[in-house]
Amino acid sequence: MSKVNWEDYASKGFFDELISASGQARPEAAMLCQYLADLDARELSEHKTAAEVAIQLMGITFTVYTEGNMIDRAWPFDIVPRIIPLAEWQKTEAGLKQRVQALNMFIDDLYHDQKIIKDKVFPAEILAKSVNFRKQCVGVHPPHNIWAHICGSDLVRDKDGTLYVLEDNLRIPSGVSYMLENRNVTKRVLPDLFATGRIQPVDDYTSQLYDMLASMSPRPGDDPCIVILTPGIYNSAYYEHAYLAQQMGIEVVEGSDLVVGDDDCVYMRRIDGLSRVDVIYRRVDDLFIDPEVFNPDSALGVRGLMRAWRKGKVALANAPGAGVADDKVVYAFVPAIIKYYLDQEPLLPNVPSYLCMFDDDRKYVLDNLDKLVVKPANESGGYGMLIGPHSTKKERDKFAELIKADPRNYMAQPTLALSTSPTLCENGVEPRHVDLRPFILSGETPWVTTGGLTRVALTKGSLVVNSSQGGGSKDTWIVDMAGN
């Protein structure tokens, strides 16, 4: 492994998170860049190895599905953190709170009066074809009128330095355990850099999550029974389910561990009998949580759970039906949604979007497939997309047919010049594209993580940051430039 030489580092045509266009370290990154430059090749290699050993010892894994098999892999991690100054983050945090507040008001409206549709701000035809609208949720009033209690919003920075919201994950967002573990690994590998006190902590997430979940309990008292409902050990996010439960001191349960009684309360099976459950942080998709209401063949859910929730006997986070707003076509309306419910201008911009359900937009998209990123409305994990500039004619022809067959299900965006961040490679550090997923908790008051999960496309030139498709991650430092 080569020594870090910042004079050889260049991220041409992209905004770099640590190094300015002039080749100098950004002020918030100066200390880190100097530290890395002072390491010789052997020391740098030792730091990288120390991170890999820590990940193995801490058991940080993720599951990938490949060729019909499930494989546990060590978490791919880069030791060079991504840095954002605190002053910029505070503005971003305010924008995220605004956005999620408006989205929760939007979801609540859709399951009640649908004023936004009556006022012709949001098209009825989009709701009519929504695959995530649950008629079983109409009329329900969840605690605090919040539906998406945990949201993970993906942010990307364009070449001019602007942070855009790329999408809002409101169903079952994952990744926060890796954000926390990234910090634990980095503290082991770069302990000296934390001594300044400028790097803001992230370790209060699980206490904030517990307090938010506890606030939803239908029974008064200081000690509600909270559980995490998991699909089981073969789920790709099971590591996270177990990690969060361990950190909060609560139980991980599967559907077979719970039962709904004749009183419509939810109970957990224990060795000494049944124990009432107040709050369920569910990591099971809507359609599998209750075979009485949704998929009758589901073995992952709890028969009668929706009945218990509708009657207010148990709280569910996220609420069933919250995914109606987790739709890449709905995304295009978020600025209008913010204006409608809050009478405010969005603090964080959307990426410009084209909706194929509209004739003019569809024509533009079909004429420019080679230049655009085309996304289906409800896929996640980077699947089902067309990245125009990297596509073949055969792939573009296929997408043209898909769009014509179901225009409502497709939207397109320009290909952004995603920002880069220095990443450790065999030849020292090289630029790799990154995004950022902060997590927003919505209870009695909203709360945002300090930074989030920075995902990095480890393959040179790639824009795909998803770990399931070869991406990795970095620690995210929010640095107080006014600190000691």
Secondary structure, 3 states (H helix, E strand, C coil): CCCCCHHHCCCCCCCECCECCCCCECHHHHHHHHHHHHCCHHHHHHHHHHHHHHHHHHCCEEEEEECCEEEEEECCEEEEEEEEEHHHHHHHHHHHHHHHHHHHHHHHHHCCCCHHHHCCCCCHHHHHCCCCCCHHHCCCCCHHHCCCCEEEEEEEECCCCCEEEEEEECCCCCCHHHHHHHHHHHHHHCHHHHCCCCECCCCCHHHHHHHHHHCCCCCCCCCCCEEEECCCCCCCCHHHHHHHHHHHCCEEECHHHEEECCCCCEEEEECCEEEEECEEEECCCHHHCCCCCCCCCCCCCCCCHHHHHHCCCCEEECCCCHHHHCCCCHHHHHHHHHHHHHCCCCCCCECCCEECCCHHHHHHHHHCCCCEEEEECCCCCCCCCEEHHHCCHHHHHHHHHHHHHCHHHEEEEECCCCCEEEEEECCEEEEEEEEEECEEEECCCEEECCCCEEEEECCCCCCCCCHHHCEEEEEEEEECCCCC
